[in-house]
Amino acid sequence: MRFRPLPDLMFMLVMVVMVVQMGVLHRSMVMLERHRNP
């Protein structure tokens, strides 16, 4: 079974997007907490 590079590239792209989304969500939550409790 030979692997084509396209699905692997899509998988890497999805992983990067998920990691970035989690990082942005965490940062927004931290900023919200900081704004609520100065």
VMD Tcl script that draws the C-alpha trace (Angstrom):
set ca {
  {0.00 0.00 0.00}
  {1.56 3.25 -1.17}
  {0.80 6.50 0.65}
  {0.03 9.61 -1.38}
  {1.36 12.89 0.08}
  {-1.98 14.72 -0.15}
  {-3.91 12.99 2.72}
  {-0.86 13.29 4.98}
  {-0.63 17.01 4.14}
  {-4.35 17.46 4.88}
  {-3.95 15.61 8.19}
  {-1.02 17.83 9.16}
  {-3.03 20.92 8.19}
  {-6.00 19.78 10.32}
  {-3.72 19.10 13.29}
  {-2.09 22.55 12.99}
  {-5.49 24.24 12.74}
  {-6.74 22.36 15.83}
  {-3.63 23.31 17.84}
  {-3.90 26.97 16.79}
  {-7.62 26.99 17.64}
  {-6.92 25.55 21.10}
  {-4.16 28.11 21.67}
  {-6.41 31.03 20.61}
  {-9.25 29.72 22.80}
  {-6.92 29.39 25.81}
  {-5.52 32.89 25.24}
  {-9.00 34.40 24.91}
  {-10.10 32.67 28.13}
  {-7.00 33.95 29.96}
  {-7.65 37.47 28.66}
  {-11.30 37.24 29.77}
  {-10.26 36.15 33.26}
  {-7.69 38.95 33.44}
  {-10.30 41.48 32.31}
  {-12.81 40.23 34.89}
  {-10.29 40.22 37.75}
  {-7.91 43.19 37.37}
}
mol new
graphics top color blue
foreach p $ca { graphics top sphere $p radius 0.5 }
foreach p [lrange $ca 0 end-1] q [lrange $ca 1 end] { graphics top cylinder $p $q radius 0.2 }
display resetview
